[in-house]
Amino acid sequence: MENRMVRKSNSLIEASYRLSTVEQKLILFLVGTIKKADEDFQSYQIRLKDFQNLMGGSCVHYNRIEDMILGLKGKNMKIIYPNNTGKKVTLNISWLSSSEYIEGSGVINLCFDPKLKPFLLQLKSRFTNYHIKNIVQLKSQFSIRIYELLKQYEKVGQRILYVSDLRESLGIEPTQYKLYSDFKRKVILVAQEELAKKTDISFDYEEIKIGRGVGKIRFIITSQLLPVLADQNMLPQFPEEFEEQQDPNLTHLLNLVPEIFQNKQSIRKVVQNAFKQHGFDYVMRNIIYSNDKSNALKPGTSNEKGSNYRVYLAKAIKDDYGLAYYEDLLVKKEAEQLKQKTFVDAEKHKQQELNRIDQERENREKARVFITSYAPETMQAFEEEAKKRMSSESLTRYLRKDPIGNFEFKRRLEDIVMEHTGIRKLQPEAASESPENKPAGLEKEAAAE
């Protein structure tokens, strides 16, 4: 089993997704069952006994694996790759399309989503492969992903990654490890230690600043023999992760708990029990309330005082303090959205008006070109029609050769030519007939022309 080879396209290696350690090992175990000669996906079998061995010999009941598989079906990943024309394609997809288990057989049949074929079958170039034994010992979900990302560049000897791109590939939320120091401590350093002790590559790294902060990381990759462990039969066990897979919503709730308290079993128990009793929305709003209101999270508070947060959260859940708080947040959010919509609508209206003015100016320029091409008798008829369309005040100004009157006459003449030639007008020039049409406004329009 340990000699199974994982073979994945580089686009799949670099995809953006977040799976737990156990979920990743299940997927990689499944990938390892694909035969190099396979031209289409089969129904790949996983024997429960083999998977139990992969998990360290722990007795993993089918129901727990089934819960995890159901969770996997609801977790998407984003793959970005070039198509045949070189254009970038973004594919959002789940890993599995189906699962089948016959009671008492001890075997689960799993099928990959068909659209994953180009990334797992008949790979001739731009792919990475490695023995599954390199990842079975890894405990951190991020260590497995970083191993793959660096294994891809093992022959090159180094790889430079933007911190933002690495976070996205690892599926790290913007609110998680916001400080680079936390990201470095919880992700990079953990992976560095695990890969050196348990895999066939190790790495050092250099931090490259962009502005004031670390924007890139240069990984220096070194090949090594797979370390010999004291006991090859002792593989890691992950019972807690299986418990969290019972429902993806429960995992999401546990992730909402502040990171400094996520490993405290008393707090996890409060969330789990409340989720079973009240459901996702109820618990979610009370966690959000406690995160904002609890003194345990105020600056200067000792991180060891987890009990304060637990007591506060338990009280909030009991009395549903989060209900009114969350409703107020929604009202505030709706107000902000309305404000933003008003601003967007105003900008949109402004742009439409500018477009209308530009189109009107272009139409009139076309009309002036036509005017120069008409025969004198045709122009005489158009001019007489233009005079009829002018108000008495405008006509008087035109006849006494007032500049404003002359401008008004030209505008009416252009209107007639646009109608005669079929040039589209966005808005009729009816305003000139209105009593509100003051000469001062026309002076501004004439100046604009």
C-alpha positions in Angstrom: 0.0 0.0 0.0 2.8 2.4 0.9 4.3 1.9 -2.6 1.2 3.4 -4.3 2.0 6.3 -6.5 0.0 9.6 -6.4 0.0 11.2 -9.9 -1.7 14.6 -10.3 -1.5 17.4 -12.9 0.2 20.5 -11.9 -3.0 22.5 -12.3 -4.6 20.2 -9.7 -1.6 20.5 -7.4 -2.0 24.3 -7.5 -5.8 24.3 -7.1 -7.4 26.2 -4.3 -9.2 24.1 -1.7 -9.3 23.3 2.0 -9.6 19.7 3.3 -8.8 18.2 6.7 -5.8 16.0 7.0 -8.0 12.8 7.0 -10.0 14.1 4.0 -6.8 14.7 2.0 -5.4 11.3 2.8 -8.7 9.6 1.7 -8.5 11.5 -1.6 -4.8 10.7 -2.1 -5.4 7.1 -1.2 -8.1 7.0 -3.9 -5.8 8.7 -6.4 -3.2 6.1 -5.7 -5.7 3.4 -6.9 -5.8 4.9 -10.4 -3.8 2.8 -12.9 -1.5 4.5 -15.3 -3.2 2.9 -18.2 -6.7 3.9 -17.2 -8.4 5.9 -20.0 -11.6 6.5 -18.1 -12.5 6.7 -14.4 -13.5 3.4 -12.9 -15.4 2.7 -9.7 -12.4 2.7 -7.4 -12.5 0.5 -4.4 -11.3 1.3 -0.9 -11.1 -1.6 1.6 -11.9 -0.4 5.1 -9.0 -2.4 6.4 -6.5 -0.7 4.1 -7.8 2.7 5.0 -7.7 1.8 8.7 -4.0 0.9 8.3 -3.4 4.2 6.6 -5.0 5.9 9.5 -2.7 4.1 12.0 -4.6 0.9 12.5 -7.4 2.7 14.4 -10.8 1.1 14.0 -12.7 3.4 11.7 -16.4 2.5 11.3 -18.0 2.8 7.9 -20.5 5.3 9.2 -17.7 7.7 10.0 -16.1 7.3 6.6 -19.5 7.8 5.0 -20.0 11.0 6.9 -16.6 12.2 5.7 -17.4 11.2 2.1 -20.7 13.1 2.2 -18.8 16.1 3.5 -16.3 15.8 0.6 -19.1 15.9 -1.9 -20.1 19.3 -0.6 -16.6 20.8 -0.7 -15.6 22.5 -3.9 -12.1 23.4 -5.2 -11.1 25.9 -7.8 -8.8 24.8 -10.6 -7.4 27.4 -13.0 -5.9 26.0 -16.3 -5.4 27.1 -19.9 -7.7 25.6 -22.6 -6.7 24.6 -26.1 -6.7 28.2 -27.3 -4.6 29.4 -24.4 -7.4 31.2 -22.6 -7.7 30.8 -18.9 -10.5 28.6 -17.6 -11.7 28.6 -14.0 -13.3 25.3 -12.9 -15.2 25.0 -9.6 -15.8 21.3 -8.9 -16.2 18.7 -6.2 -13.9 15.7 -5.8 -16.4 12.9 -5.8 -19.6 12.2 -7.8 -20.8 9.0 -6.1 -20.1 6.4 -3.4 -21.4 2.9 -2.9 -21.2 0.5 0.0 -22.7 -3.0 0.4 -23.4 -3.9 4.0 -20.8 -6.3 5.4 -18.5 -6.2 2.3 -15.9 -4.1 4.0 -15.4 -2.2 0.7 -16.4 1.3 -0.5 -16.7 2.1 -4.2 -16.0 5.7 -5.0 -16.1 7.6 -8.3 -14.3 10.9 -9.1 -16.2 13.7 -10.8 -15.8 13.1 -14.6 -14.5 16.6 -15.2 -11.4 15.7 -13.2 -10.2 13.3 -16.0 -7.7 15.8 -17.6 -6.1 16.2 -14.2 -5.7 12.6 -13.2 -5.8 10.3 -16.2 -3.3 9.7 -19.1 -0.9 12.4 -17.9 2.0 12.9 -20.3 3.4 16.2 -19.2 3.0 18.9 -16.5 2.3 16.5 -13.7 3.8 15.6 -10.3 4.0 12.1 -8.8 5.2 10.8 -5.4 4.8 7.8 -3.2 1.8 8.0 -0.8 4.1 6.9 2.0 5.5 10.4 2.0 2.3 11.9 3.3 0.8 9.2 5.5 2.8 10.5 8.5 1.9 14.2 8.1 -0.5 15.6 10.7 -1.1 19.1 9.4 -3.5 19.6 6.5 -1.2 22.4 5.3 1.9 20.3 5.4 0.4 17.9 2.9 -0.4 20.7 0.5 2.9 22.4 0.9 4.6 19.1 0.3 2.9 18.8 -3.1 3.5 22.4 -4.1 7.3 22.0 -3.3 7.5 18.4 -4.7 6.4 19.9 -8.0 9.6 22.1 -8.1 11.9 19.5 -6.5 14.1 19.3 -9.6 14.3 23.1 -9.9 15.5 23.3 -6.3 13.5 26.4 -5.4 10.1 28.0 -5.7 8.9 31.6 -5.1 5.3 32.0 -4.0 3.3 35.1 -3.2 2.0 34.8 0.4 -1.5 35.7 -0.9 -1.3 33.0 -3.6 -0.1 30.4 -1.1 -2.9 31.3 1.4 -5.5 30.9 -1.4 -4.1 27.5 -2.5 -4.2 26.3 1.1 -7.8 27.5 1.4 -7.0 29.8 4.3 -9.8 32.3 5.0 -8.9 36.0 5.1 -9.8 36.2 8.8 -7.5 33.3 9.7 -3.8 33.9 10.5 -4.2 37.6 9.4 -0.8 38.4 10.9 2.1 37.0 8.9 3.8 36.0 12.1 0.8 33.7 12.9 0.8 32.3 9.4 4.5 31.6 9.6 4.2 29.9 13.0 1.1 27.8 12.3 1.7 26.9 8.7 5.3 27.4 7.4 7.3 26.4 10.4 5.0 23.4 11.1 5.4 22.2 7.5 9.1 22.8 7.6 9.5 20.5 10.7 7.1 17.8 9.4 8.6 17.6 5.9 12.1 17.3 7.2 11.2 14.5 9.6 8.7 12.5 7.6 9.1 13.0 3.8 11.7 12.8 1.0 12.1 16.6 0.7 13.0 19.4 3.2 13.1 23.1 2.7 14.6 26.3 4.0 13.0 29.7 3.1 13.7 33.3 2.6 11.2 36.1 3.2 10.9 38.7 0.5 9.3 42.0 1.5 6.9 43.9 -0.6 6.5 47.4 0.9 6.6 47.0 4.7 5.5 43.4 5.0 6.5 40.0 3.7 4.9 39.6 0.3 6.8 36.5 -1.1 8.5 33.4 0.2 11.4 31.8 -1.6 11.4 28.1 -0.7 14.8 26.3 -1.1 14.0 22.7 -1.7 16.4 19.8 -0.9 15.9 16.1 -1.8 16.5 13.6 1.0 16.0 10.0 1.7 12.7 9.2 3.4 13.6 9.2 7.1 13.4 5.8 8.8 10.9 6.0 11.7 11.4 4.2 15.0 8.4 2.0 14.3 7.1 1.8 10.7 3.8 0.4 11.9 3.0 3.3 14.1 1.0 5.6 11.8 -0.9 8.7 13.2 -4.5 8.4 14.4 -7.1 11.1 13.9 -10.3 10.3 15.9 -11.2 13.9 16.5 -11.1 14.9 12.9 -13.5 12.0 12.1 -15.9 13.4 14.7 -15.9 16.8 13.1 -16.7 15.2 9.7 -20.1 14.1 11.0 -21.5 17.3 9.6 -19.7 20.0 7.6 -21.8 22.7 9.3 -20.4 21.6 12.7 -16.9 22.0 11.3 -17.8 25.5 10.1 -19.1 26.4 13.6 -15.9 25.1 15.3 -13.9 27.2 12.8 -15.9 30.3 13.9 -14.6 29.9 17.4 -11.5 32.1 18.0 -8.3 30.2 17.1 -6.9 30.4 20.6 -9.9 28.5 21.9 -10.4 26.0 19.1 -8.4 23.2 20.7 -10.1 23.5 24.1 -12.3 20.4 24.4 -14.7 22.0 26.9 -15.6 24.8 24.3 -15.8 22.3 21.5 -18.3 20.3 23.5 -20.4 23.3 24.2 -20.6 24.0 20.4 -21.3 20.3 19.5 -24.1 19.9 22.0 -25.7 23.2 21.1 -25.5 22.3 17.4 -27.4 19.1 18.0 -30.0 20.8 20.1 -30.6 24.1 18.3 -29.1 23.8 14.8 -26.6 25.8 12.7 -28.1 29.3 12.6 -28.9 29.5 16.3 -25.3 28.5 17.3 -23.7 30.6 14.6 -25.3 33.9 15.7 -24.3 33.2 19.4 -20.7 32.5 18.5 -20.6 35.7 16.5 -22.1 37.6 19.5 -19.6 36.0 22.0 -16.6 36.7 19.7 -17.6 40.4 19.8 -18.7 40.8 23.4 -16.6 38.4 25.5 -14.0 40.0 27.7 -11.8 37.0 27.1 -11.0 38.4 23.7 -10.3 41.9 24.7 -6.7 43.2 24.4 -4.5 42.4 27.3 -6.5 39.4 28.4 -4.6 36.2 29.0 -5.2 33.5 26.3 -5.2 30.9 29.1 -8.5 32.2 30.4 -10.5 30.0 28.0 -13.1 29.3 30.7 -14.2 32.9 30.5 -15.0 32.5 26.8 -16.7 29.1 27.4 -18.9 30.5 30.2 -19.8 33.5 28.1 -20.6 31.4 25.0 -22.6 28.9 27.0 -24.7 31.7 28.6 -25.2 33.4 25.2 -26.4 30.1 23.7 -28.7 29.3 26.6 -30.5 32.7 26.4 -30.0 33.3 22.7 -28.3 36.7 23.2 -27.1 36.5 19.6 -30.6 36.8 18.1 -31.2 40.5 18.6 -27.4 41.2 18.0 -27.4 39.3 14.7 -30.6 41.0 13.6 -29.0 44.4 14.3 -26.0 43.4 12.3 -28.3 42.4 9.4 -30.1 45.7 9.5 -26.8 47.6 9.6 -25.6 45.5 6.6 -28.8 46.1 4.7 -28.4 49.9 5.3 -24.8 49.8 4.1 -25.9 47.8 1.0 -28.7 50.4 0.4 -26.2 53.2 0.7 -23.8 51.5 -1.6 -26.6 50.8 -4.1 -27.7 54.5 -4.1 -24.1 55.5 -4.8 -23.8 52.9 -7.6 -27.1 54.0 -9.1 -26.0 57.7 -9.0 -22.7 56.8 -10.7 -24.5 54.7 -13.2 -27.0 57.6 -14.0 -24.1 60.0 -14.3 -22.3 57.8 -16.7 -25.5 57.3 -18.8 -25.9 61.1 -19.0 -22.3 61.5 -20.1 -22.8 58.8 -22.7 -26.0 60.5 -23.9 -24.1 63.8 -24.3 -21.3 62.2 -26.2 -23.7 60.4 -28.5 -25.7 63.7 -29.1 -22.5 65.5 -29.9 -21.4 62.8 -32.4 -24.9 62.8 -34.0 -24.7 66.5 -34.6 -21.3 66.3 -36.1 -22.6 63.8 -38.6 -25.5 66.1 -39.4 -23.1 69.0 -40.1 -21.3 66.9 -42.6 -24.6 66.1 -44.4 -25.5 69.8 -44.4 -22.4 70.6 -46.5 -23.4 68.0 -49.1 -27.1 69.0 -49.8 -28.2 70.9 -52.9 -29.2 74.6 -52.4 -32.9 73.9 -53.0 -32.9 71.1 -50.5 -31.1 73.3 -47.9 -33.6 76.1 -48.5 -36.5 73.7 -47.7 -34.7 72.5 -44.6 -34.0 76.1 -43.5 -37.7 77.1 -43.8 -38.7 74.0 -41.8 -36.1 75.0 -39.1 -37.6 78.5 -38.8 -41.1 77.0 -38.3 -39.8 74.9 -35.3 -38.3 77.9 -33.5 -40.3 79.8 -30.9 -41.3 83.4 -31.7 -38.6 84.7 -29.3 -35.9 82.5 -30.9 -37.0 83.5 -34.4 -36.9 87.1 -33.5 -33.3 86.7 -32.2 -32.3 84.9 -35.3 -33.7 87.5 -37.7 -31.9 90.3 -36.0 -28.7 88.1 -36.3 -28.3 87.7 -32.6 -25.5 85.0 -31.8 -27.9 83.1 -29.6 -30.6 83.2 -32.3 -28.2 82.0 -34.9 -27.2 79.1 -32.6 -30.8 78.1 -32.1 -31.4 78.1 -35.8 -28.5 75.8 -36.4 -29.7 73.4 -33.8 -33.1 73.1 -35.4 -31.6 72.7 -38.8 -29.4 69.8 -37.4 -32.5 68.2 -35.9 -34.2 68.2 -39.3 -31.1 66.7 -41.1 -30.8 64.0 -38.4 -34.5 63.0 -38.9 -34.1 63.1 -42.7 -31.0 60.9 -42.7 -32.1 58.5 -39.9 -29.4 59.4 -37.5 -30.5 58.3 -34.1 -31.3 60.9 -31.5 -31.2 60.0 -27.8 -33.6 62.7 -26.7 -35.8 65.1 -28.7 -34.9 68.8 -28.6 -38.2 69.9 -27.3 -36.7 72.0 -24.5 -36.1 75.0 -26.9 -39.9 75.4 -27.3 -40.4 75.7 -23.5 -40.8 79.1 -21.7 -38.1 77.9 -19.3 -35.5 77.9 -22.1 -33.5 81.0 -21.2 -30.9 82.6 -23.4 -28.3 82.2 -20.6 -28.6 78.4 -20.8 -28.2 78.5 -24.6 -25.1 80.6 -24.2 -23.5 77.8 -22.1 -24.6 75.2 -24.7 -23.2 77.3 -27.6 -19.9 77.7 -25.7 -19.7 73.9 -25.3 -20.2 73.5 -29.1 
